[in-house]
């Protein structure tokens, strides 16, 4: 079963380096942290979509993803989350 926490762990692997993943109670959310980076949170909203938030970004949700049912689809979403984090992290560095 894929959970927000297991997705966070996969995204941390994709990002590499010092990225670490942590899980919430019952794996209901996942957090991604790295030195000199915002903390990112993955959780499932009331509509069943996986949502990505940057904790220090006041604009709210960075991205959301519909549920997929295949390992390939899950990997595509993990790659998309990693790319969204890279883009947000790069933009934050330029501010």
N, CA, C and O atoms as a GROMACS GRO file, in nm:
protein
  380
    1UNK      N    1   0.084  -0.118   0.000
    1UNK     CA    2   0.000   0.000   0.000
    1UNK      C    3   0.089   0.125   0.000
    1UNK      O    4   0.189   0.132   0.071
    2UNK      N    5   0.050   0.221  -0.080
    2UNK     CA    6   0.124   0.346  -0.087
    2UNK      C    7   0.061   0.447   0.007
    2UNK      O    8  -0.060   0.470   0.003
    3UNK      N    9   0.143   0.507   0.091
    3UNK     CA   10   0.097   0.608   0.187
    3UNK      C   11   0.172   0.738   0.161
    3UNK      O   12   0.273   0.737   0.090
    4UNK      N   13   0.125   0.849   0.216
    4UNK     CA   14   0.203   0.972   0.204
    4UNK      C   15   0.345   0.955   0.257
    4UNK      O   16   0.440   1.011   0.201
    5UNK      N   17   0.360   0.879   0.364
    5UNK     CA   18   0.494   0.857   0.421
    5UNK      C   19   0.583   0.776   0.328
    5UNK      O   20   0.701   0.807   0.313
    6UNK      N   21   0.528   0.672   0.265
    6UNK     CA   22   0.609   0.593   0.173
    6UNK      C   23   0.644   0.673   0.048
    6UNK      O   24   0.752   0.655  -0.009
    7UNK      N   25   0.554   0.760   0.004
    7UNK     CA   26   0.586   0.848  -0.109
    7UNK      C   27   0.698   0.944  -0.071
    7UNK      O   28   0.788   0.969  -0.151
    8UNK      N   29   0.693   0.999   0.050
    8UNK     CA   30   0.798   1.089   0.096
    8UNK      C   31   0.933   1.017   0.096
    8UNK      O   32   1.035   1.075   0.057
    9UNK      N   33   0.934   0.892   0.141
    9UNK     CA   34   1.058   0.816   0.143
    9UNK      C   35   1.113   0.796   0.002
    9UNK      O   36   1.233   0.809  -0.021
   10UNK      N   37   1.025   0.765  -0.093
   10UNK     CA   38   1.069   0.747  -0.232
   10UNK      C   39   1.120   0.879  -0.291
   10UNK      O   40   1.221   0.881  -0.361
   11UNK      N   41   1.051   0.989  -0.262
   11UNK     CA   42   1.094   1.120  -0.313
   11UNK      C   43   1.231   1.156  -0.255
   11UNK      O   44   1.315   1.210  -0.327
   12UNK      N   45   1.254   1.128  -0.128
   12UNK     CA   46   1.386   1.155  -0.068
   12UNK      C   47   1.495   1.077  -0.140
   12UNK      O   48   1.605   1.129  -0.162
   13UNK      N   49   1.465   0.952  -0.178
   13UNK     CA   50   1.562   0.873  -0.255
   13UNK      C   51   1.592   0.940  -0.389
   13UNK      O   52   1.707   0.948  -0.431
   14UNK      N   53   1.486   0.986  -0.456
   14UNK     CA   54   1.503   1.051  -0.586
   14UNK      C   55   1.585   1.179  -0.572
   14UNK      O   56   1.675   1.204  -0.653
   15UNK      N   57   1.554   1.260  -0.471
   15UNK     CA   58   1.626   1.386  -0.451
   15UNK      C   59   1.771   1.363  -0.411
   15UNK      O   60   1.859   1.442  -0.446
   16UNK      N   61   1.796   1.255  -0.339
   16UNK     CA   62   1.932   1.219  -0.301
   16UNK      C   63   1.994   1.316  -0.202
   16UNK      O   64   1.924   1.390  -0.133
   17UNK      N   65   2.126   1.313  -0.195
   17UNK     CA   66   2.199   1.404  -0.107
   17UNK      C   67   2.156   1.392   0.038
   17UNK      O   68   2.146   1.281   0.092
   18UNK      N   69   2.130   1.506   0.100
   18UNK     CA   70   2.095   1.511   0.242
   18UNK      C   71   1.945   1.506   0.268
   18UNK      O   72   1.903   1.529   0.381
   19UNK      N   73   1.864   1.478   0.167
   19UNK     CA   74   1.719   1.474   0.187
   19UNK      C   75   1.681   1.355   0.273
   19UNK      O   76   1.727   1.243   0.252
   20UNK      N   77   1.595   1.381   0.371
   20UNK     CA   78   1.547   1.278   0.463
   20UNK      C   79   1.395   1.282   0.466
   20UNK      O   80   1.333   1.388   0.451
   21UNK      N   81   1.335   1.166   0.485
   21UNK     CA   82   1.189   1.156   0.496
   21UNK      C   83   1.154   1.109   0.636
   21UNK      O   84   1.226   1.031   0.698
   22UNK      N   85   1.041   1.158   0.684
   22UNK     CA   86   0.988   1.120   0.815
   22UNK      C   87   0.838   1.099   0.798
   22UNK      O   88   0.778   1.154   0.706
   23UNK      N   89   0.779   1.019   0.886
   23UNK     CA   90   0.636   0.993   0.873
   23UNK      C   91   0.560   1.039   0.995
   23UNK      O   92   0.613   1.047   1.105
   24UNK      N   93   0.433   1.069   0.972
   24UNK     CA   94   0.343   1.104   1.081
   24UNK      C   95   0.278   0.979   1.138
   24UNK      O   96   0.305   0.869   1.090
   25UNK      N   97   0.194   0.994   1.241
   25UNK     CA   98   0.125   0.880   1.299
   25UNK      C   99   0.048   0.803   1.193
   25UNK      O  100  -0.022   0.862   1.110
   26UNK      N  101   0.060   0.673   1.195
   26UNK     CA  102  -0.008   0.583   1.102
   26UNK      C  103   0.028   0.613   0.956
   26UNK      O  104  -0.045   0.577   0.864
   27UNK      N  105   0.140   0.679   0.938
   27UNK     CA  106   0.188   0.718   0.805
   27UNK      C  107   0.088   0.804   0.729
   27UNK      O  108   0.081   0.798   0.606
   28UNK      N  109   0.009   0.884   0.804
   28UNK     CA  110  -0.093   0.969   0.742
   28UNK      C  111  -0.034   1.089   0.670
   28UNK      O  112  -0.102   1.151   0.588
   29UNK      N  113   0.089   1.123   0.699
   29UNK     CA  114   0.158   1.227   0.623
   29UNK      C  115   0.306   1.194   0.619
   29UNK      O  116   0.356   1.115   0.699
   30UNK      N  117   0.374   1.253   0.524
   30UNK     CA  118   0.518   1.237   0.513
   30UNK      C  119   0.582   1.374   0.507
   30UNK      O  120   0.526   1.468   0.452
   31UNK      N  121   0.702   1.384   0.564
   31UNK     CA  122   0.777   1.511   0.562
   31UNK      C  123   0.910   1.487   0.496
   31UNK      O  124   0.972   1.381   0.510
   32UNK      N  125   0.954   1.588   0.423
   32UNK     CA  126   1.084   1.584   0.357
   32UNK      C  127   1.165   1.703   0.405
   32UNK      O  128   1.118   1.817   0.401
   33UNK      N  129   1.288   1.677   0.450
   33UNK     CA  130   1.376   1.781   0.503
   33UNK      C  131   1.515   1.766   0.444
   33UNK      O  132   1.561   1.655   0.413
   34UNK      N  133   1.582   1.879   0.428
   34UNK     CA  134   1.724   1.882   0.392
   34UNK      C  135   1.782   2.008   0.453
   34UNK      O  136   1.711   2.106   0.473
   35UNK      N  137   1.913   2.006   0.483
   35UNK     CA  138   1.976   2.128   0.534
   35UNK      C  139   1.956   2.243   0.435
   35UNK      O  140   1.962   2.224   0.314
   36UNK      N  141   1.933   2.360   0.487
   36UNK     CA  142   1.915   2.481   0.405
   36UNK      C  143   1.798   2.472   0.308
   36UNK      O  144   1.799   2.534   0.202
   37UNK      N  145   1.696   2.394   0.346
   37UNK     CA  146   1.576   2.382   0.262
   37UNK      C  147   1.452   2.394   0.349
   37UNK      O  148   1.456   2.368   0.469
   38UNK      N  149   1.342   2.433   0.287
   38UNK     CA  150   1.213   2.433   0.355
   38UNK      C  151   1.177   2.288   0.388
   38UNK      O  152   1.234   2.195   0.332
   39UNK      N  153   1.084   2.269   0.478
   39UNK     CA  154   1.028   2.137   0.505
   39UNK      C  155   0.906   2.121   0.417
   39UNK      O  156   0.821   2.210   0.410
   40UNK      N  157   0.896   2.008   0.350
   40UNK     CA  158   0.784   1.979   0.261
   40UNK      C  159   0.699   1.869   0.322
   40UNK      O  160   0.751   1.774   0.381
   41UNK      N  161   0.568   1.882   0.308
   41UNK     CA  162   0.475   1.786   0.366
   41UNK      C  163   0.386   1.729   0.257
   41UNK      O  164   0.336   1.802   0.171
   42UNK      N  165   0.365   1.597   0.262
   42UNK     CA  166   0.271   1.528   0.174
   42UNK      C  167   0.157   1.475   0.260
   42UNK      O  168   0.181   1.413   0.363
   43UNK      N  169   0.034   1.499   0.218
   43UNK     CA  170  -0.081   1.441   0.287
   43UNK      C  171  -0.194   1.422   0.185
   43UNK      O  172  -0.190   1.479   0.076
   44UNK      N  173  -0.293   1.342   0.221
   44UNK     CA  174  -0.409   1.321   0.135
   44UNK      C  175  -0.521   1.412   0.182
   44UNK      O  176  -0.555   1.414   0.301
   45UNK      N  177  -0.579   1.487   0.088
   45UNK     CA  178  -0.686   1.580   0.125
   45UNK      C  179  -0.822   1.510   0.126
   45UNK      O  180  -0.831   1.389   0.105
   46UNK      N  181  -0.927   1.585   0.152
   46UNK     CA  182  -1.062   1.530   0.161
   46UNK      C  183  -1.114   1.476   0.028
   46UNK      O  184  -1.212   1.402   0.026
   47UNK      N  185  -1.049   1.510  -0.082
   47UNK     CA  186  -1.090   1.463  -0.214
   47UNK      C  187  -1.008   1.342  -0.259
   47UNK      O  188  -1.024   1.294  -0.371
   48UNK      N  189  -0.920   1.295  -0.173
   48UNK     CA  190  -0.838   1.179  -0.205
   48UNK      C  191  -0.715   1.210  -0.289
   48UNK      O  192  -0.654   1.119  -0.344
   49UNK      N  193  -0.679   1.337  -0.298
   49UNK     CA  194  -0.560   1.375  -0.374
   49UNK      C  195  -0.440   1.391  -0.282
   49UNK      O  196  -0.452   1.438  -0.169
   50UNK      N  197  -0.325   1.350  -0.332
   50UNK     CA  198  -0.200   1.366  -0.258
   50UNK      C  199  -0.151   1.509  -0.278
   50UNK      O  200  -0.130   1.551  -0.392
   51UNK      N  201  -0.134   1.582  -0.170
   51UNK     CA  202  -0.100   1.725  -0.177
   51UNK      C  203   0.040   1.750  -0.123
   51UNK      O  204   0.081   1.691  -0.023
   52UNK      N  205   0.111   1.840  -0.189
   52UNK     CA  206   0.246   1.881  -0.150
   52UNK      C  207   0.241   2.024  -0.100
   52UNK      O  208   0.191   2.113  -0.169
   53UNK      N  209   0.294   2.046   0.020
   53UNK     CA  210   0.302   2.179   0.082
   53UNK      C  211   0.445   2.208   0.122
   53UNK      O  212   0.518   2.118   0.164
   54UNK      N  213   0.485   2.333   0.109
   54UNK     CA  214   0.612   2.380   0.165
   54UNK      C  215   0.575   2.454   0.293
   54UNK      O  216   0.499   2.551   0.288
   55UNK      N  217   0.627   2.411   0.404
   55UNK     CA  218   0.583   2.463   0.534
   55UNK      C  219   0.602   2.614   0.550
   55UNK      O  220   0.521   2.678   0.616
   56UNK      N  221   0.706   2.670   0.490
   56UNK     CA  222   0.731   2.814   0.507
   56UNK      C  223   0.671   2.899   0.395
   56UNK      O  224   0.689   3.020   0.394
   57UNK      N  225   0.602   2.837   0.301
   57UNK     CA  226   0.544   2.910   0.188
   57UNK      C  227   0.400   2.948   0.220
   57UNK      O  228   0.315   2.859   0.233
   58UNK      N  229   0.370   3.076   0.234
   58UNK     CA  230   0.234   3.118   0.273
   58UNK      C  231   0.131   3.104   0.161
   58UNK      O  232   0.012   3.123   0.185
   59UNK      N  233   0.175   3.071   0.040
   59UNK     CA  234   0.080   3.061  -0.071
   59UNK      C  235   0.000   2.932  -0.068
   59UNK      O  236  -0.098   2.919  -0.141
   60UNK      N  237   0.041   2.838   0.015
   60UNK     CA  238  -0.037   2.714   0.029
   60UNK      C  239   0.018   2.598  -0.053
   60UNK      O  240   0.139   2.583  -0.068
   61UNK      N  241  -0.072   2.519  -0.103
   61UNK     CA  242  -0.039   2.396  -0.172
   61UNK      C  243   0.046   2.424  -0.297
   61UNK      O  244   0.016   2.513  -0.376
   62UNK      N  245   0.154   2.345  -0.312
   62UNK     CA  246   0.240   2.359  -0.430
   62UNK      C  247   0.191   2.274  -0.546
   62UNK      O  248   0.202   2.314  -0.662
   63UNK      N  249   0.136   2.156  -0.514
   63UNK     CA  250   0.089   2.065  -0.618
   63UNK      C  251  -0.003   1.961  -0.556
   63UNK      O  252   0.002   1.935  -0.436
   64UNK      N  253  -0.088   1.902  -0.641
   64UNK     CA  254  -0.171   1.790  -0.595
   64UNK      C  255  -0.176   1.686  -0.706
   64UNK      O  256  -0.159   1.717  -0.823
   65UNK      N  257  -0.198   1.562  -0.665
   65UNK     CA  258  -0.190   1.449  -0.757
   65UNK      C  259  -0.306   1.353  -0.732
   65UNK      O  260  -0.336   1.320  -0.617
   66UNK      N  261  -0.369   1.310  -0.839
   66UNK     CA  262  -0.478   1.212  -0.827
   66UNK      C  263  -0.421   1.075  -0.796
   66UNK      O  264  -0.305   1.046  -0.826
   67UNK      N  265  -0.504   0.991  -0.736
   67UNK     CA  266  -0.463   0.856  -0.700
   67UNK      C  267  -0.435   0.774  -0.825
   67UNK      O  268  -0.508   0.783  -0.924
   68UNK      N  269  -0.329   0.697  -0.820
   68UNK     CA  270  -0.295   0.605  -0.928
   68UNK      C  271  -0.292   0.464  -0.870
   68UNK      O  272  -0.281   0.446  -0.749
   69UNK      N  273  -0.301   0.366  -0.958
   69UNK     CA  274  -0.313   0.228  -0.910
   69UNK      C  275  -0.203   0.136  -0.961
   69UNK      O  276  -0.209   0.015  -0.939
   70UNK      N  277  -0.104   0.189  -1.028
   70UNK     CA  278   0.003   0.105  -1.080
   70UNK      C  279   0.137   0.150  -1.023
   70UNK      O  280   0.155   0.267  -0.990
   71UNK      N  281   0.231   0.057  -1.013
   71UNK     CA  282   0.366   0.096  -0.967
   71UNK      C  283   0.428   0.202  -1.058
   71UNK      O  284   0.499   0.291  -1.011
   72UNK      N  285   0.402   0.192  -1.187
   72UNK     CA  286   0.456   0.291  -1.280
   72UNK      C  287   0.398   0.429  -1.252
   72UNK      O  288   0.470   0.529  -1.254
   73UNK      N  289   0.267   0.434  -1.227
   73UNK     CA  290   0.201   0.561  -1.196
   73UNK      C  291   0.253   0.622  -1.068
   73UNK      O  292   0.271   0.744  -1.059
   74UNK      N  293   0.277   0.538  -0.969
   74UNK     CA  294   0.331   0.585  -0.841
   74UNK      C  295   0.470   0.645  -0.862
   74UNK      O  296   0.503   0.749  -0.805
   75UNK      N  297   0.550   0.580  -0.944
   75UNK     CA  298   0.685   0.631  -0.971
   75UNK      C  299   0.679   0.764  -1.046
   75UNK      O  300   0.759   0.854  -1.018
   76UNK      N  301   0.586   0.777  -1.139
   76UNK     CA  302   0.570   0.903  -1.212
   76UNK      C  303   0.535   1.016  -1.115
   76UNK      O  304   0.588   1.126  -1.126
   77UNK      N  305   0.446   0.988  -1.021
   77UNK     CA  306   0.408   1.090  -0.922
   77UNK      C  307   0.527   1.124  -0.832
   77UNK      O  308   0.549   1.241  -0.802
   78UNK      N  309   0.602   1.024  -0.789
   78UNK     CA  310   0.720   1.050  -0.704
   78UNK      C  311   0.819   1.141  -0.778
   78UNK      O  312   0.874   1.234  -0.719
   79UNK      N  313   0.841   1.114  -0.906
   79UNK     CA  314   0.931   1.198  -0.987
   79UNK      C  315   0.875   1.340  -0.999
   79UNK      O  316   0.950   1.438  -0.992
   80UNK      N  317   0.743   1.352  -1.017
   80UNK     CA  318   0.681   1.485  -1.030
   80UNK      C  319   0.691   1.563  -0.899
   80UNK      O  320   0.713   1.684  -0.901
   81UNK      N  321   0.676   1.495  -0.786
   81UNK     CA  322   0.690   1.561  -0.656
   81UNK      C  323   0.833   1.610  -0.638
   81UNK      O  324   0.856   1.723  -0.595
   82UNK      N  325   0.929   1.524  -0.672
   82UNK     CA  326   1.070   1.564  -0.661
   82UNK      C  327   1.098   1.687  -0.748
   82UNK      O  328   1.169   1.778  -0.705
   83UNK      N  329   1.044   1.690  -0.868
   83UNK     CA  330   1.065   1.804  -0.957
   83UNK      C  331   0.999   1.930  -0.901
   83UNK      O  332   1.057   2.039  -0.909
   84UNK      N  333   0.880   1.917  -0.844
   84UNK     CA  334   0.813   2.034  -0.783
   84UNK      C  335   0.896   2.089  -0.667
   84UNK      O  336   0.906   2.211  -0.650
   85UNK      N  337   0.955   2.000  -0.588
   85UNK     CA  338   1.039   2.045  -0.477
   85UNK      C  339   1.164   2.114  -0.530
   85UNK      O  340   1.203   2.219  -0.479
   86UNK      N  341   1.227   2.056  -0.632
   86UNK     CA  342   1.346   2.120  -0.691
   86UNK      C  343   1.313   2.260  -0.741
   86UNK      O  344   1.388   2.355  -0.715
   87UNK      N  345   1.201   2.274  -0.812
   87UNK     CA  346   1.163   2.404  -0.865
   87UNK      C  347   1.134   2.504  -0.753
   87UNK      O  348   1.177   2.619  -0.760
   88UNK      N  349   1.062   2.460  -0.651
   88UNK     CA  350   1.030   2.550  -0.539
   88UNK      C  351   1.156   2.589  -0.464
   88UNK      O  352   1.175   2.705  -0.428
   89UNK      N  353   1.244   2.492  -0.440
   89UNK     CA  354   1.368   2.516  -0.368
   89UNK      C  355   1.455   2.616  -0.446
   89UNK      O  356   1.514   2.706  -0.386
   90UNK      N  357   1.463   2.599  -0.577
   90UNK     CA  358   1.541   2.691  -0.661
   90UNK      C  359   1.482   2.831  -0.659
   90UNK      O  360   1.554   2.929  -0.647
   91UNK      N  361   1.350   2.840  -0.671
   91UNK     CA  362   1.283   2.971  -0.668
   91UNK      C  363   1.303   3.039  -0.534
   91UNK      O  364   1.324   3.160  -0.528
   92UNK      N  365   1.296   2.962  -0.425
   92UNK     CA  366   1.314   3.019  -0.291
   92UNK      C  367   1.456   3.072  -0.274
   92UNK      O  368   1.477   3.173  -0.207
   93UNK      N  369   1.553   3.004  -0.333
   93UNK     CA  370   1.693   3.050  -0.325
   93UNK      C  371   1.713   3.182  -0.399
   93UNK      O  372   1.802   3.259  -0.363
   94UNK      N  373   1.633   3.207  -0.501
   94UNK     CA  374   1.648   3.329  -0.580
   94UNK      C  375   1.581   3.449  -0.516
   94UNK      O  376   1.609   3.563  -0.553
   95UNK      N  377   1.492   3.425  -0.420
   95UNK     CA  378   1.422   3.536  -0.351
   95UNK      C  379   1.510   3.606  -0.252
   95UNK      O  380   1.466   3.701  -0.186
   0.00000   0.00000   0.00000
